[in-house]
Amino acid sequence: MLGFVALMGVAVQTSVILYSFINKLRLEGRDIPTATLEASLLRLRPIMMTALVACLGLLPRPCPPESAATRRSRSPS
């Protein structure tokens, strides 16, 4: 459940980054299709880096390290 909420947060964050840049280009006088295409090309790398860092940060969550007590209980005696 926590991973799903975190991924939704990343999706919202990336869309806000893109949307704000499109609005900036629109205020500079570009039309909607041109602003959207230009923003998509210019912001792709920062958006992908943000999403990748967030996903890599969540990677240890589903794979917690094995505790010493668990290793001891499974070792052959």
All heavy atoms as a GROMACS GRO file, in nm:
protein
  580
    1MET      N    1   0.082  -0.119   0.000
    1MET     CA    2   0.000   0.000   0.000
    1MET      C    3   0.086   0.125   0.000
    1MET      O    4   0.058   0.219  -0.071
    1MET     CB    5  -0.093  -0.004   0.123
    1MET     CG    6  -0.185   0.112   0.132
    1MET     SD    7  -0.307   0.103   0.002
    1MET     CE    8  -0.413   0.232   0.049
    2LEU      N    9   0.193   0.124   0.080
    2LEU     CA   10   0.281   0.239   0.087
    2LEU      C   11   0.349   0.266  -0.047
    2LEU      O   12   0.361   0.381  -0.090
    2LEU     CB   13   0.388   0.219   0.195
    2LEU     CG   14   0.490   0.332   0.209
    2LEU    CD1   15   0.420   0.458   0.258
    2LEU    CD2   16   0.600   0.293   0.302
    3GLY      N   17   0.390   0.162  -0.117
    3GLY     CA   18   0.451   0.177  -0.248
    3GLY      C   19   0.358   0.240  -0.349
    3GLY      O   20   0.398   0.324  -0.430
    4PHE      N   21   0.230   0.201  -0.344
    4PHE     CA   22   0.131   0.257  -0.436
    4PHE      C   23   0.113   0.406  -0.410
    4PHE      O   24   0.109   0.487  -0.503
    4PHE     CB   25  -0.002   0.184  -0.421
    4PHE     CG   26  -0.109   0.233  -0.513
    4PHE    CD1   27  -0.102   0.209  -0.648
    4PHE    CD2   28  -0.216   0.307  -0.463
    4PHE    CE1   29  -0.200   0.255  -0.734
    4PHE    CE2   30  -0.314   0.354  -0.547
    4PHE     CZ   31  -0.306   0.328  -0.683
    5VAL      N   32   0.105   0.444  -0.284
    5VAL     CA   33   0.090   0.585  -0.249
    5VAL      C   34   0.213   0.664  -0.293
    5VAL      O   35   0.202   0.775  -0.346
    5VAL     CB   36   0.065   0.600  -0.097
    5VAL    CG1   37   0.070   0.745  -0.055
    5VAL    CG2   38  -0.068   0.538  -0.059
    6ALA      N   39   0.330   0.607  -0.274
    6ALA     CA   40   0.453   0.675  -0.313
    6ALA      C   41   0.460   0.691  -0.465
    6ALA      O   42   0.500   0.798  -0.515
    6ALA     CB   43   0.573   0.598  -0.262
    7LEU      N   44   0.423   0.590  -0.540
    7LEU     CA   45   0.424   0.600  -0.685
    7LEU      C   46   0.322   0.702  -0.735
    7LEU      O   47   0.346   0.773  -0.832
    7LEU     CB   48   0.398   0.464  -0.750
    7LEU     CG   49   0.517   0.370  -0.748
    7LEU    CD1   50   0.479   0.235  -0.808
    7LEU    CD2   51   0.634   0.429  -0.821
    8MET      N   52   0.208   0.712  -0.668
    8MET     CA   53   0.111   0.815  -0.705
    8MET      C   54   0.170   0.954  -0.679
    8MET      O   55   0.149   1.047  -0.757
    8MET     CB   56  -0.019   0.796  -0.627
    8MET     CG   57  -0.098   0.674  -0.669
    8MET     SD   58  -0.145   0.678  -0.843
    8MET     CE   59  -0.260   0.813  -0.841
    9GLY      N   60   0.244   0.968  -0.570
    9GLY     CA   61   0.308   1.096  -0.541
    9GLY      C   62   0.410   1.133  -0.647
    9GLY      O   63   0.420   1.249  -0.688
   10VAL      N   64   0.487   1.035  -0.693
   10VAL     CA   65   0.585   1.060  -0.799
   10VAL      C   66   0.514   1.100  -0.928
   10VAL      O   67   0.556   1.193  -0.998
   10VAL     CB   68   0.674   0.936  -0.821
   10VAL    CG1   69   0.758   0.950  -0.946
   10VAL    CG2   70   0.761   0.912  -0.701
   11ALA      N   71   0.404   1.034  -0.961
   11ALA     CA   72   0.330   1.067  -1.082
   11ALA      C   73   0.275   1.209  -1.075
   11ALA      O   74   0.281   1.284  -1.173
   11ALA     CB   75   0.216   0.967  -1.102
   12VAL      N   76   0.223   1.246  -0.961
   12VAL     CA   77   0.170   1.382  -0.945
   12VAL      C   78   0.284   1.484  -0.954
   12VAL      O   79   0.271   1.587  -1.020
   12VAL     CB   80   0.094   1.396  -0.811
   12VAL    CG1   81   0.064   1.541  -0.780
   12VAL    CG2   82  -0.033   1.314  -0.815
   13GLN      N   83   0.396   1.454  -0.892
   13GLN     CA   84   0.509   1.546  -0.895
   13GLN      C   85   0.559   1.567  -1.038
   13GLN      O   86   0.585   1.681  -1.079
   13GLN     CB   87   0.622   1.492  -0.808
   13GLN     CG   88   0.743   1.582  -0.805
   13GLN     CD   89   0.856   1.523  -0.723
   13GLN    OE1   90   0.856   1.405  -0.693
   13GLN    NE2   91   0.951   1.606  -0.689
   14THR      N   92   0.572   1.461  -1.114
   14THR     CA   93   0.621   1.475  -1.251
   14THR      C   94   0.522   1.551  -1.338
   14THR      O   95   0.562   1.631  -1.422
   14THR     CB   96   0.652   1.338  -1.313
   14THR    OG1   97   0.536   1.257  -1.309
   14THR    CG2   98   0.765   1.269  -1.242
   15SER      N   99   0.393   1.529  -1.316
   15SER     CA  100   0.295   1.602  -1.396
   15SER      C  101   0.293   1.750  -1.360
   15SER      O  102   0.275   1.836  -1.446
   15SER     CB  103   0.156   1.540  -1.382
   15SER     OG  104   0.112   1.549  -1.248
   16VAL      N  105   0.315   1.783  -1.234
   16VAL     CA  106   0.321   1.924  -1.193
   16VAL      C  107   0.443   1.992  -1.255
   16VAL      O  108   0.434   2.106  -1.302
   16VAL     CB  109   0.322   1.936  -1.039
   16VAL    CG1  110   0.361   2.075  -0.994
   16VAL    CG2  111   0.186   1.899  -0.982
   17ILE      N  112   0.557   1.922  -1.258
   17ILE     CA  113   0.677   1.977  -1.321
   17ILE      C  114   0.649   2.008  -1.469
   17ILE      O  115   0.681   2.116  -1.518
   17ILE     CB  116   0.796   1.879  -1.307
   17ILE    CG1  117   0.840   1.868  -1.162
   17ILE    CG2  118   0.912   1.922  -1.395
   17ILE    CD1  119   0.939   1.757  -1.137
   18LEU      N  120   0.591   1.914  -1.538
   18LEU     CA  121   0.563   1.931  -1.681
   18LEU      C  122   0.459   2.040  -1.704
   18LEU      O  123   0.476   2.126  -1.790
   18LEU     CB  124   0.518   1.799  -1.742
   18LEU     CG  125   0.500   1.796  -1.893
   18LEU    CD1  126   0.632   1.828  -1.962
   18LEU    CD2  127   0.449   1.661  -1.937
   19TYR      N  128   0.353   2.037  -1.627
   19TYR     CA  129   0.245   2.134  -1.644
   19TYR      C  130   0.293   2.276  -1.617
   19TYR      O  131   0.258   2.369  -1.690
   19TYR     CB  132   0.128   2.098  -1.551
   19TYR     CG  133   0.006   2.184  -1.571
   19TYR    CD1  134  -0.074   2.168  -1.682
   19TYR    CD2  135  -0.027   2.281  -1.478
   19TYR    CE1  136  -0.186   2.247  -1.701
   19TYR    CE2  137  -0.139   2.361  -1.496
   19TYR     CZ  138  -0.218   2.343  -1.607
   19TYR     OH  139  -0.328   2.423  -1.626
   20SER      N  140   0.375   2.295  -1.516
   20SER     CA  141   0.423   2.430  -1.486
   20SER      C  142   0.515   2.481  -1.596
   20SER      O  143   0.512   2.599  -1.631
   20SER     CB  144   0.495   2.433  -1.351
   20SER     OG  145   0.610   2.354  -1.355
   21PHE      N  146   0.593   2.393  -1.655
   21PHE     CA  147   0.680   2.437  -1.765
   21PHE      C  148   0.598   2.468  -1.890
   21PHE      O  149   0.630   2.564  -1.962
   21PHE     CB  150   0.786   2.330  -1.793
   21PHE     CG  151   0.901   2.382  -1.875
   21PHE    CD1  152   0.991   2.470  -1.820
   21PHE    CD2  153   0.919   2.342  -2.006
   21PHE    CE1  154   1.097   2.518  -1.894
   21PHE    CE2  155   1.024   2.389  -2.081
   21PHE     CZ  156   1.114   2.478  -2.025
   22ILE      N  157   0.493   2.391  -1.916
   22ILE     CA  158   0.405   2.421  -2.029
   22ILE      C  159   0.340   2.558  -2.009
   22ILE      O  160   0.333   2.639  -2.104
   22ILE     CB  161   0.299   2.311  -2.048
   22ILE    CG1  162   0.365   2.182  -2.096
   22ILE    CG2  163   0.190   2.355  -2.146
   22ILE    CD1  164   0.272   2.062  -2.097
   23ASN      N  165   0.294   2.586  -1.889
   23ASN     CA  166   0.235   2.717  -1.861
   23ASN      C  167   0.334   2.830  -1.880
   23ASN      O  168   0.300   2.937  -1.931
   23ASN     CB  169   0.177   2.722  -1.720
   23ASN     CG  170   0.041   2.657  -1.713
   23ASN    OD1  171  -0.026   2.640  -1.814
   23ASN    ND2  172   0.002   2.620  -1.594
   24LYS      N  173   0.459   2.808  -1.840
   24LYS     CA  174   0.563   2.910  -1.860
   24LYS      C  175   0.583   2.939  -2.008
   24LYS      O  176   0.593   3.056  -2.049
   24LYS     CB  177   0.694   2.863  -1.796
   24LYS     CG  178   0.807   2.960  -1.813
   24LYS     CD  179   0.935   2.903  -1.755
   24LYS     CE  180   1.050   2.995  -1.791
   24LYS     NZ  181   1.175   2.927  -1.800
   25LEU      N  182   0.586   2.833  -2.089
   25LEU     CA  183   0.602   2.852  -2.233
   25LEU      C  184   0.480   2.920  -2.294
   25LEU      O  185   0.492   3.001  -2.387
   25LEU     CB  186   0.629   2.717  -2.301
   25LEU     CG  187   0.762   2.651  -2.267
   25LEU    CD1  188   0.772   2.514  -2.332
   25LEU    CD2  189   0.879   2.739  -2.308
   26ARG      N  190   0.362   2.889  -2.243
   26ARG     CA  191   0.240   2.953  -2.293
   26ARG      C  192   0.241   3.103  -2.263
   26ARG      O  193   0.198   3.184  -2.344
   26ARG     CB  194   0.116   2.890  -2.229
   26ARG     CG  195   0.087   2.749  -2.273
   26ARG     CD  196   0.013   2.741  -2.403
   26ARG     NE  197  -0.121   2.798  -2.384
   26ARG     CZ  198  -0.179   2.876  -2.474
   26ARG    NH1  199  -0.119   2.906  -2.585
   26ARG    NH2  200  -0.298   2.924  -2.451
   27LEU      N  201   0.292   3.141  -2.145
   27LEU     CA  202   0.302   3.282  -2.111
   27LEU      C  203   0.404   3.355  -2.198
   27LEU      O  204   0.394   3.476  -2.216
   27LEU     CB  205   0.338   3.299  -1.963
   27LEU     CG  206   0.230   3.259  -1.864
   27LEU    CD1  207   0.283   3.266  -1.721
   27LEU    CD2  208   0.108   3.348  -1.880
   28GLU      N  209   0.499   3.282  -2.253
   28GLU     CA  210   0.597   3.341  -2.344
   28GLU      C  211   0.540   3.355  -2.486
   28GLU      O  212   0.608   3.408  -2.573
   28GLU     CB  213   0.725   3.258  -2.346
   28GLU     CG  214   0.802   3.264  -2.216
   28GLU     CD  215   0.923   3.173  -2.216
   28GLU    OE1  216   0.950   3.105  -2.318
   28GLU    OE2  217   0.991   3.169  -2.114
   29GLY      N  218   0.419   3.305  -2.509
   29GLY     CA  219   0.354   3.326  -2.638
   29GLY      C  220   0.345   3.206  -2.729
   29GLY      O  221   0.296   3.218  -2.841
   30ARG      N  222   0.387   3.090  -2.685
   30ARG     CA  223   0.378   2.971  -2.771
   30ARG      C  224   0.236   2.914  -2.767
   30ARG      O  225   0.168   2.925  -2.666
   30ARG     CB  226   0.479   2.867  -2.727
   30ARG     CG  227   0.622   2.910  -2.753
   30ARG     CD  228   0.718   2.806  -2.701
   30ARG     NE  229   0.855   2.837  -2.725
   30ARG     CZ  230   0.929   2.918  -2.650
   30ARG    NH1  231   0.875   2.981  -2.547
   30ARG    NH2  232   1.056   2.938  -2.677
   31ASP      N  233   0.195   2.852  -2.876
   31ASP     CA  234   0.062   2.789  -2.877
   31ASP      C  235   0.069   2.655  -2.804
   31ASP      O  236   0.178   2.605  -2.771
   31ASP     CB  237   0.010   2.772  -3.020
   31ASP     CG  238   0.100   2.687  -3.107
   31ASP    OD1  239   0.219   2.671  -3.071
   31ASP    OD2  240   0.054   2.636  -3.210
   32ILE      N  241  -0.046   2.596  -2.776
   32ILE     CA  242  -0.053   2.476  -2.690
   32ILE      C  243   0.026   2.358  -2.747
   32ILE      O  244   0.106   2.298  -2.673
   32ILE     CB  245  -0.200   2.438  -2.662
   32ILE    CG1  246  -0.264   2.546  -2.576
   32ILE    CG2  247  -0.208   2.302  -2.593
   32ILE    CD1  248  -0.412   2.525  -2.551
   33PRO      N  249   0.008   2.320  -2.875
   33PRO     CA  250   0.085   2.204  -2.923
   33PRO      C  251   0.236   2.227  -2.921
   33PRO      O  252   0.312   2.137  -2.882
   33PRO     CB  253   0.036   2.185  -3.068
   33PRO     CG  254  -0.097   2.251  -3.071
   33PRO     CD  255  -0.091   2.364  -2.974
   34THR      N  256   0.280   2.346  -2.957
   34THR     CA  257   0.423   2.375  -2.957
   34THR      C  258   0.479   2.376  -2.814
   34THR      O  259   0.586   2.320  -2.787
   34THR     CB  260   0.451   2.512  -3.023
   34THR    OG1  261   0.394   2.511  -3.154
   34THR    CG2  262   0.598   2.541  -3.032
   35ALA      N  263   0.406   2.437  -2.723
   35ALA     CA  264   0.450   2.442  -2.583
   35ALA      C  265   0.456   2.302  -2.523
   35ALA      O  266   0.550   2.270  -2.449
   35ALA     CB  267   0.357   2.532  -2.502
   36THR      N  268   0.358   2.220  -2.554
   36THR     CA  269   0.354   2.084  -2.500
   36THR      C  270   0.471   2.001  -2.553
   36THR      O  271   0.538   1.931  -2.476
   36THR     CB  272   0.221   2.016  -2.536
   36THR    OG1  273   0.114   2.096  -2.487
   36THR    CG2  274   0.212   1.877  -2.476
   37LEU      N  275   0.497   2.009  -2.682
   37LEU     CA  276   0.606   1.934  -2.742
   37LEU      C  277   0.741   1.981  -2.688
   37LEU      O  278   0.826   1.899  -2.649
   37LEU     CB  279   0.602   1.946  -2.894
   37LEU     CG  280   0.710   1.870  -2.970
   37LEU    CD1  281   0.697   1.721  -2.944
   37LEU    CD2  282   0.702   1.900  -3.117
   38GLU      N  283   0.760   2.111  -2.683
   38GLU     CA  284   0.887   2.165  -2.634
   38GLU      C  285   0.909   2.131  -2.487
   38GLU      O  286   1.019   2.092  -2.447
   38GLU     CB  287   0.889   2.316  -2.655
   38GLU     CG  288   1.024   2.377  -2.630
   38GLU     CD  289   1.028   2.524  -2.667
   38GLU    OE1  290   0.949   2.568  -2.752
   38GLU    OE2  291   1.113   2.595  -2.609
   39ALA      N  292   0.806   2.144  -2.407
   39ALA     CA  293   0.818   2.112  -2.264
   39ALA      C  294   0.847   1.963  -2.244
   39ALA      O  295   0.927   1.926  -2.159
   39ALA     CB  296   0.692   2.152  -2.190
   40SER      N  297   0.782   1.880  -2.323
   40SER     CA  298   0.805   1.736  -2.311
   40SER      C  299   0.948   1.699  -2.345
   40SER      O  300   1.010   1.616  -2.277
   40SER     CB  301   0.710   1.660  -2.404
   40SER     OG  302   0.578   1.686  -2.370
   41LEU      N  303   1.003   1.762  -2.447
   41LEU     CA  304   1.141   1.732  -2.487
   41LEU      C  305   1.242   1.788  -2.387
   41LEU      O  306   1.342   1.722  -2.355
   41LEU     CB  307   1.168   1.788  -2.626
   41LEU     CG  308   1.091   1.723  -2.740
   41LEU    CD1  309   1.116   1.795  -2.870
   41LEU    CD2  310   1.126   1.576  -2.752
   42LEU      N  311   1.217   1.908  -2.336
   42LEU     CA  312   1.313   1.971  -2.246
   42LEU      C  313   1.306   1.917  -2.104
   42LEU      O  314   1.405   1.919  -2.031
   42LEU     CB  315   1.291   2.122  -2.243
   42LEU     CG  316   1.328   2.197  -2.371
   42LEU    CD1  317   1.290   2.343  -2.361
   42LEU    CD2  318   1.477   2.182  -2.400
   43ARG      N  319   1.192   1.871  -2.060
   43ARG     CA  320   1.175   1.826  -1.922
   43ARG      C  321   1.179   1.675  -1.907
   43ARG      O  322   1.165   1.624  -1.796
   43ARG     CB  323   1.041   1.877  -1.866
   43ARG     CG  324   1.036   2.025  -1.847
   43ARG     CD  325   1.110   2.062  -1.723
   43ARG     NE  326   1.218   2.155  -1.756
   43ARG     CZ  327   1.316   2.187  -1.675
   43ARG    NH1  328   1.324   2.136  -1.556
   43ARG    NH2  329   1.409   2.270  -1.713
   44LEU      N  330   1.200   1.602  -2.015
   44LEU     CA  331   1.199   1.456  -2.006
   44LEU      C  332   1.308   1.404  -1.913
   44LEU      O  333   1.283   1.320  -1.826
   44LEU     CB  334   1.214   1.393  -2.145
   44LEU     CG  335   1.219   1.240  -2.146
   44LEU    CD1  336   1.085   1.184  -2.098
   44LEU    CD2  337   1.250   1.189  -2.284
   45ARG      N  338   1.430   1.454  -1.929
   45ARG     CA  339   1.540   1.405  -1.846
   45ARG      C  340   1.519   1.435  -1.698
   45ARG      O  341   1.533   1.344  -1.614
   45ARG     CB  342   1.671   1.465  -1.896
   45ARG     CG  343   1.791   1.412  -1.822
   45ARG     CD  344   1.919   1.463  -1.882
   45ARG     NE  345   2.032   1.415  -1.806
   45ARG     CZ  346   2.148   1.474  -1.803
   45ARG    NH1  347   2.166   1.584  -1.872
   45ARG    NH2  348   2.246   1.426  -1.731
   46PRO      N  349   1.486   1.560  -1.658
   46PRO     CA  350   1.463   1.583  -1.514
   46PRO      C  351   1.348   1.500  -1.457
   46PRO      O  352   1.355   1.453  -1.344
   46PRO     CB  353   1.432   1.732  -1.506
   46PRO     CG  354   1.489   1.792  -1.628
   46PRO     CD  355   1.483   1.686  -1.732
   47ILE      N  356   1.243   1.481  -1.535
   47ILE     CA  357   1.130   1.401  -1.488
   47ILE      C  358   1.170   1.255  -1.470
   47ILE      O  359   1.138   1.192  -1.369
   47ILE     CB  360   1.010   1.416  -1.584
   47ILE    CG1  361   0.948   1.555  -1.568
   47ILE    CG2  362   0.906   1.307  -1.560
   47ILE    CD1  363   0.842   1.586  -1.671
   48MET      N  364   1.243   1.202  -1.566
   48MET     CA  365   1.286   1.062  -1.555
   48MET      C  366   1.384   1.043  -1.439
   48MET      O  367   1.378   0.942  -1.369
   48MET     CB  368   1.351   1.016  -1.687
   48MET     CG  369   1.254   1.008  -1.802
   48MET     SD  370   1.116   0.898  -1.770
   48MET     CE  371   1.195   0.741  -1.780
   49MET      N  372   1.472   1.140  -1.416
   49MET     CA  373   1.565   1.130  -1.304
   49MET      C  374   1.491   1.135  -1.171
   49MET      O  375   1.522   1.059  -1.078
   49MET     CB  376   1.669   1.242  -1.312
   49MET     CG  377   1.769   1.220  -1.424
   49MET     SD  378   1.881   1.356  -1.453
   49MET     CE  379   1.944   1.393  -1.294
   50THR      N  380   1.390   1.222  -1.161
   50THR     CA  381   1.311   1.231  -1.039
   50THR      C  382   1.238   1.100  -1.012
   50THR      O  383   1.239   1.048  -0.899
   50THR     CB  384   1.210   1.346  -1.050
   50THR    OG1  385   1.279   1.468  -1.074
   50THR    CG2  386   1.126   1.358  -0.925
   51ALA      N  387   1.176   1.045  -1.114
   51ALA     CA  388   1.102   0.920  -1.098
   51ALA      C  389   1.196   0.804  -1.065
   51ALA      O  390   1.164   0.720  -0.978
   51ALA     CB  391   1.024   0.889  -1.225
   52LEU      N  392   1.312   0.800  -1.129
   52LEU     CA  393   1.406   0.691  -1.103
   52LEU      C  394   1.460   0.696  -0.960
   52LEU      O  395   1.467   0.593  -0.893
   52LEU     CB  396   1.522   0.699  -1.203
   52LEU     CG  397   1.629   0.591  -1.189
   52LEU    CD1  398   1.570   0.454  -1.219
   52LEU    CD2  399   1.745   0.620  -1.281
   53VAL      N  400   1.495   0.815  -0.914
   53VAL     CA  401   1.546   0.828  -0.777
   53VAL      C  402   1.439   0.788  -0.675
   53VAL      O  403   1.467   0.719  -0.577
   53VAL     CB  404   1.596   0.972  -0.753
   53VAL    CG1  405   1.619   0.998  -0.605
   53VAL    CG2  406   1.723   0.996  -0.830
   54ALA      N  407   1.315   0.829  -0.700
   54ALA     CA  408   1.207   0.792  -0.607
   54ALA      C  409   1.184   0.641  -0.606
   54ALA      O  410   1.167   0.581  -0.500
   54ALA     CB  411   1.079   0.864  -0.646
   55CYS      N  412   1.186   0.579  -0.723
   55CYS     CA  413   1.166   0.434  -0.729
   55CYS      C  414   1.283   0.358  -0.666
   55CYS      O  415   1.263   0.259  -0.597
   55CYS     CB  416   1.147   0.390  -0.874
   55CYS     SG  417   0.990   0.444  -0.943
   56LEU      N  418   1.405   0.405  -0.690
   56LEU     CA  419   1.521   0.339  -0.629
   56LEU      C  420   1.520   0.358  -0.477
   56LEU      O  421   1.564   0.269  -0.404
   56LEU     CB  422   1.650   0.394  -0.688
   56LEU     CG  423   1.681   0.351  -0.831
   56LEU    CD1  424   1.808   0.419  -0.880
   56LEU    CD2  425   1.692   0.201  -0.843
   57GLY      N  426   1.470   0.470  -0.431
   57GLY     CA  427   1.460   0.492  -0.287
   57GLY      C  428   1.359   0.401  -0.222
   57GLY      O  429   1.372   0.366  -0.104
   58LEU      N  430   1.259   0.360  -0.297
   58LEU     CA  431   1.157   0.270  -0.243
   58LEU      C  432   1.192   0.123  -0.261
   58LEU      O  433   1.123   0.036  -0.207
   58LEU     CB  434   1.022   0.297  -0.312
   58LEU     CG  435   0.957   0.429  -0.276
   58LEU    CD1  436   0.837   0.453  -0.367
   58LEU    CD2  437   0.913   0.428  -0.132
   59LEU      N  438   1.296   0.094  -0.334
   59LEU     CA  439   1.332  -0.045  -0.362
   59LEU      C  440   1.360  -0.128  -0.237
   59LEU      O  441   1.316  -0.243  -0.229
   59LEU     CB  442   1.453  -0.049  -0.457
   59LEU     CG  443   1.489  -0.183  -0.515
   59LEU    CD1  444   1.372  -0.240  -0.595
   59LEU    CD2  445   1.611  -0.170  -0.603
   60PRO      N  446   1.430  -0.076  -0.136
   60PRO     CA  447   1.453  -0.158  -0.016
   60PRO      C  448   1.326  -0.191   0.062
   60PRO      O  449   1.323  -0.284   0.141
   60PRO     CB  450   1.546  -0.073   0.070
   60PRO     CG  451   1.606   0.024  -0.022
   60PRO     CD  452   1.506   0.047  -0.130
   61ARG      N  453   1.220  -0.118   0.041
   61ARG     CA  454   1.096  -0.139   0.116
   61ARG      C  455   1.039  -0.281   0.098
   61ARG      O  456   1.010  -0.348   0.197
   61ARG     CB  457   0.993  -0.032   0.077
   61ARG     CG  458   0.864  -0.042   0.147
   61ARG     CD  459   0.875   0.014   0.286
   61ARG     NE  460   0.745   0.006   0.349
   61ARG     CZ  461   0.730  -0.014   0.476
   61ARG    NH1  462   0.833  -0.022   0.554
   61ARG    NH2  463   0.611  -0.022   0.528
   62PRO      N  464   1.023  -0.332  -0.024
   62PRO     CA  465   0.968  -0.468  -0.036
   62PRO      C  466   1.071  -0.577  -0.010
   62PRO      O  467   1.036  -0.692   0.006
   62PRO     CB  468   0.918  -0.476  -0.179
   62PRO     CG  469   0.998  -0.376  -0.253
   62PRO     CD  470   1.030  -0.266  -0.154
   63CYS      N  471   1.200  -0.542  -0.004
   63CYS     CA  472   1.306  -0.640   0.017
   63CYS      C  473   1.388  -0.603   0.140
   63CYS      O  474   1.503  -0.563   0.127
   63CYS     CB  475   1.398  -0.645  -0.104
   63CYS     SG  476   1.317  -0.641  -0.263
   64PRO      N  477   1.331  -0.616   0.259
   64PRO     CA  478   1.408  -0.576   0.378
   64PRO      C  479   1.525  -0.671   0.400
   64PRO      O  480   1.519  -0.788   0.362
   64PRO     CB  481   1.306  -0.588   0.491
   64PRO     CG  482   1.205  -0.684   0.443
   64PRO     CD  483   1.201  -0.669   0.293
   65PRO      N  484   1.632  -0.622   0.461
   65PRO     CA  485   1.746  -0.710   0.487
   65PRO      C  486   1.709  -0.818   0.589
   65PRO      O  487   1.625  -0.797   0.675
   65PRO     CB  488   1.853  -0.617   0.542
   65PRO     CG  489   1.779  -0.497   0.590
   65PRO     CD  490   1.654  -0.487   0.506
   66GLU      N  491   1.774  -0.929   0.577
   66GLU     CA  492   1.748  -1.042   0.666
   66GLU      C  493   1.808  -1.013   0.803
   66GLU      O  494   1.921  -0.968   0.814
   66GLU     CB  495   1.810  -1.166   0.605
   66GLU     CG  496   1.759  -1.294   0.658
   66GLU     CD  497   1.815  -1.412   0.581
   66GLU    OE1  498   1.918  -1.396   0.516
   66GLU    OE2  499   1.754  -1.518   0.588
   67SER      N  500   1.734  -1.038   0.906
   67SER     CA  501   1.784  -1.013   1.041
   67SER      C  502   1.873  -1.127   1.087
   67SER      O  503   1.868  -1.238   1.035
   67SER     CB  504   1.669  -0.994   1.139
   67SER     OG  505   1.602  -1.116   1.159
   68ALA      N  506   1.957  -1.100   1.187
   68ALA     CA  507   2.046  -1.203   1.241
   68ALA      C  508   1.967  -1.318   1.303
   68ALA      O  509   2.005  -1.434   1.294
   68ALA     CB  510   2.141  -1.142   1.343
   69ALA      N  511   1.855  -1.287   1.368
   69ALA     CA  512   1.773  -1.391   1.430
   69ALA      C  513   1.717  -1.486   1.325
   69ALA      O  514   1.712  -1.608   1.346
   69ALA     CB  515   1.660  -1.328   1.509
   70THR      N  516   1.679  -1.434   1.210
   70THR     CA  517   1.626  -1.518   1.104
   70THR      C  518   1.737  -1.608   1.049
   70THR      O  519   1.714  -1.725   1.022
   70THR     CB  520   1.568  -1.431   0.991
   70THR    OG1  521   1.474  -1.341   1.046
   70THR    CG2  522   1.502  -1.515   0.886
   71ARG      N  523   1.857  -1.554   1.032
   71ARG     CA  524   1.968  -1.636   0.982
   71ARG      C  525   2.003  -1.747   1.079
   71ARG      O  526   2.031  -1.859   1.039
   71ARG     CB  527   2.090  -1.546   0.957
   71ARG     CG  528   2.080  -1.467   0.830
   71ARG     CD  529   2.216  -1.407   0.797
   71ARG     NE  530   2.263  -1.316   0.900
   71ARG     CZ  531   2.245  -1.185   0.898
   71ARG    NH1  532   2.180  -1.130   0.800
   71ARG    NH2  533   2.290  -1.110   0.996
   72ARG      N  534   2.002  -1.718   1.209
   72ARG     CA  535   2.034  -1.819   1.309
   72ARG      C  536   1.931  -1.932   1.311
   72ARG      O  537   1.964  -2.047   1.327
   72ARG     CB  538   2.046  -1.756   1.447
   72ARG     CG  539   2.180  -1.690   1.472
   72ARG     CD  540   2.195  -1.659   1.620
   72ARG     NE  541   2.094  -1.566   1.666
   72ARG     CZ  542   2.114  -1.436   1.679
   72ARG    NH1  543   2.230  -1.383   1.651
   72ARG    NH2  544   2.018  -1.356   1.722
   73SER      N  545   1.805  -1.895   1.296
   73SER     CA  546   1.700  -1.997   1.304
   73SER      C  547   1.701  -2.089   1.183
   73SER      O  548   1.655  -2.202   1.192
   73SER     CB  549   1.562  -1.931   1.318
   73SER     OG  550   1.530  -1.862   1.201
   74ARG      N  551   1.756  -2.045   1.070
   74ARG     CA  552   1.759  -2.128   0.952
   74ARG      C  553   1.891  -2.203   0.935
   74ARG      O  554   1.901  -2.289   0.849
   74ARG     CB  555   1.733  -2.044   0.826
   74ARG     CG  556   1.590  -2.004   0.812
   74ARG     CD  557   1.562  -1.955   0.676
   74ARG     NE  558   1.621  -1.823   0.658
   74ARG     CZ  559   1.622  -1.758   0.545
   74ARG    NH1  560   1.573  -1.812   0.437
   74ARG    NH2  561   1.674  -1.638   0.537
   75SER      N  562   1.991  -2.170   1.012
   75SER     CA  563   2.121  -2.236   0.995
   75SER      C  564   2.114  -2.380   1.047
   75SER      O  565   2.050  -2.408   1.148
   75SER     CB  566   2.230  -2.158   1.069
   75SER     OG  567   2.206  -2.162   1.207
   76PRO      N  568   2.178  -2.472   0.975
   76PRO     CA  569   2.175  -2.612   1.019
   76PRO      C  570   2.256  -2.630   1.148
   76PRO      O  571   2.365  -2.574   1.162
   76PRO     CB  572   2.236  -2.689   0.904
   76PRO     CG  573   2.314  -2.590   0.825
   76PRO     CD  574   2.252  -2.455   0.852
   77SER      N  575   2.206  -2.706   1.240
   77SER     CA  576   2.275  -2.727   1.368
   77SER      C  577   2.344  -2.860   1.372
   77SER      O  578   2.311  -2.955   1.318
   77SER     CB  579   2.177  -2.720   1.484
   77SER     OG  580   2.119  -2.592   1.488
   0.00000   0.00000   0.00000
